[in-house]
């Protein structure tokens, strides 16, 4: 079994910071682009870090609700109609009403329009990862170097 070292702690801390910053960046991107009507997508983006002591492996997992893929990549024109219920919830969250249609009728019309026209992508996943790794690479390197120098078993003179 691998022994936990200062370096391991530094890497674990860096992984946690990276996961947290990517999650925050994804959430902030969605909010700034107006993709948070119900708040479910933003609230559903979460990260966890794990460390397997036996294999000495670190991982950060970011969970995103399933429909986040459609926000991220969009939907191509001509695809099948999306489910009406989430659209109806979106309409209710935004308090959208029309004198001509009920909310369920409006949800059906929106679903039909999405099927015909598609949806433009909002690439929040890749952009957030790229932004965090670019903006914080020096900080990440510094944390790893500090962990290396604090653990004498890794310092070679």
C-alpha positions as CSV (number, residue, x, y, z in Angstrom):
1,X,0.0,0.0,0.0
2,X,1.3,3.5,-0.9
3,X,2.1,5.9,1.9
4,X,0.4,9.2,2.0
5,X,2.9,12.0,1.6
6,X,2.9,15.8,1.6
7,X,3.1,15.6,-2.2
8,X,0.0,13.4,-2.2
9,X,-1.8,16.0,-0.1
10,X,-0.6,18.8,-2.4
11,X,-1.9,16.9,-5.5
12,X,-5.2,16.2,-3.8
13,X,-5.6,19.8,-2.8
14,X,-4.8,20.9,-6.4
15,X,-7.3,18.4,-7.8
16,X,-9.9,19.8,-5.4
17,X,-9.2,23.3,-6.5
18,X,-9.3,22.4,-10.1
19,X,-12.6,20.6,-9.7
20,X,-14.1,23.5,-7.8
21,X,-13.0,26.1,-10.2
22,X,-14.2,24.2,-13.3
23,X,-17.6,23.7,-11.6
24,X,-17.8,27.4,-10.6
25,X,-16.8,28.4,-14.2
26,X,-19.4,26.1,-15.7
27,X,-22.1,27.5,-13.4
28,X,-21.1,31.1,-14.0
29,X,-21.0,30.6,-17.7
30,X,-24.5,29.2,-17.8
31,X,-25.8,32.1,-15.6
32,X,-24.1,34.7,-17.7
33,X,-25.6,33.2,-20.9
34,X,-29.1,33.1,-19.4
35,X,-29.3,29.3,-19.3
36,X,-30.5,29.1,-15.6
37,X,-34.2,29.6,-15.8
38,X,-35.1,26.8,-13.3
39,X,-31.7,26.7,-11.7
40,X,-31.6,22.9,-12.0
41,X,-28.8,22.7,-14.4
42,X,-26.6,25.1,-12.5
43,X,-27.3,23.4,-9.1
44,X,-26.8,20.0,-10.7
45,X,-23.2,20.6,-11.6
46,X,-21.1,19.1,-8.8
47,X,-17.6,17.8,-8.3
48,X,-16.0,15.2,-6.1
49,X,-12.4,14.2,-5.5
50,X,-11.2,10.7,-4.7
51,X,-7.9,9.3,-3.7
52,X,-7.2,5.5,-4.0
53,X,-4.5,4.9,-1.4
54,X,-3.8,1.5,-2.6
55,X,-3.0,2.6,-6.2
56,X,-2.0,6.1,-5.2
57,X,-4.4,7.6,-7.8
58,X,-6.3,10.9,-7.6
59,X,-9.4,11.8,-9.6
60,X,-11.8,14.6,-9.9
61,X,-15.3,13.9,-11.2
62,X,-17.6,16.6,-12.4
63,X,-21.3,15.5,-12.6
64,X,-23.6,17.4,-15.0
65,X,-27.4,16.7,-15.4
66,X,-28.1,14.7,-18.5
67,X,-29.7,17.5,-20.5
68,X,-26.6,19.6,-20.0
69,X,-25.2,17.8,-23.1
70,X,-27.9,19.5,-25.2
71,X,-27.1,22.9,-23.8
72,X,-23.4,22.3,-24.4
73,X,-23.6,20.8,-27.9
74,X,-27.0,22.1,-29.0
75,X,-29.5,20.0,-31.1
76,X,-29.3,19.6,-34.8
77,X,-32.2,20.7,-37.0
78,X,-34.5,17.8,-37.9
79,X,-33.9,15.8,-34.7
80,X,-36.9,14.3,-32.9
81,X,-38.9,16.5,-30.6
82,X,-37.5,16.9,-27.1
83,X,-39.6,15.9,-24.1
84,X,-42.4,18.4,-23.5
85,X,-42.4,18.3,-19.6
86,X,-39.0,20.0,-19.1
87,X,-40.0,22.7,-21.5
88,X,-43.3,23.1,-19.6
89,X,-41.3,23.5,-16.4
90,X,-39.0,26.1,-18.1
91,X,-42.1,28.0,-19.2
92,X,-43.5,28.0,-15.7
93,X,-40.2,29.0,-14.2
94,X,-40.0,32.0,-16.5
95,X,-43.7,32.7,-16.0
96,X,-44.4,32.8,-19.7
97,X,-48.0,33.2,-20.7
98,X,-49.8,34.0,-24.0
99,X,-53.4,34.9,-24.5
100,X,-53.7,32.5,-27.4
101,X,-52.2,29.2,-26.0
102,X,-52.2,27.4,-22.7
103,X,-48.8,26.6,-21.2
104,X,-48.9,22.9,-22.3
105,X,-49.8,24.0,-25.9
106,X,-46.9,26.5,-25.8
107,X,-44.5,23.8,-24.6
108,X,-45.6,21.5,-27.5
109,X,-45.0,24.4,-30.0
110,X,-41.6,25.1,-28.6
111,X,-40.7,21.4,-28.7
112,X,-41.8,21.2,-32.3
113,X,-39.8,24.3,-33.2
114,X,-36.7,22.9,-31.5
115,X,-37.2,19.7,-33.6
116,X,-37.4,21.7,-36.8
117,X,-34.8,24.4,-36.1
118,X,-32.5,22.9,-33.6
119,X,-30.8,24.7,-30.8
120,X,-27.5,26.6,-31.0
121,X,-24.8,25.2,-28.7
122,X,-23.6,26.9,-25.5
123,X,-20.2,25.1,-25.1
124,X,-19.8,25.6,-21.4
125,X,-18.0,22.3,-20.6
126,X,-15.0,22.5,-22.8
127,X,-14.6,26.2,-22.5
128,X,-14.7,26.1,-18.7
129,X,-12.1,23.3,-18.6
130,X,-9.8,25.2,-21.0
131,X,-10.3,28.5,-19.1
132,X,-9.4,27.0,-15.7
133,X,-6.4,25.1,-16.9
134,X,-5.1,28.1,-18.8
135,X,-5.7,30.6,-16.0
136,X,-4.5,28.6,-13.1
137,X,-1.7,26.4,-14.6
138,X,1.0,28.4,-12.7
139,X,-0.9,28.1,-9.4
140,X,-1.4,24.3,-10.0
141,X,2.4,23.9,-10.8
142,X,3.3,25.9,-7.7
143,X,1.2,23.7,-5.4
144,X,2.8,20.6,-6.8
145,X,6.3,22.0,-6.4
146,X,5.6,23.0,-2.8
147,X,4.3,19.5,-2.1
148,X,7.5,18.0,-3.6
149,X,9.9,20.2,-1.6
150,X,8.0,19.6,1.7
151,X,8.3,15.8,1.2
152,X,12.1,15.0,1.6
153,X,11.6,11.6,0.0
154,X,10.9,13.3,-3.3
155,X,13.6,15.9,-3.2
156,X,16.8,14.8,-5.0
157,X,20.0,16.8,-4.4
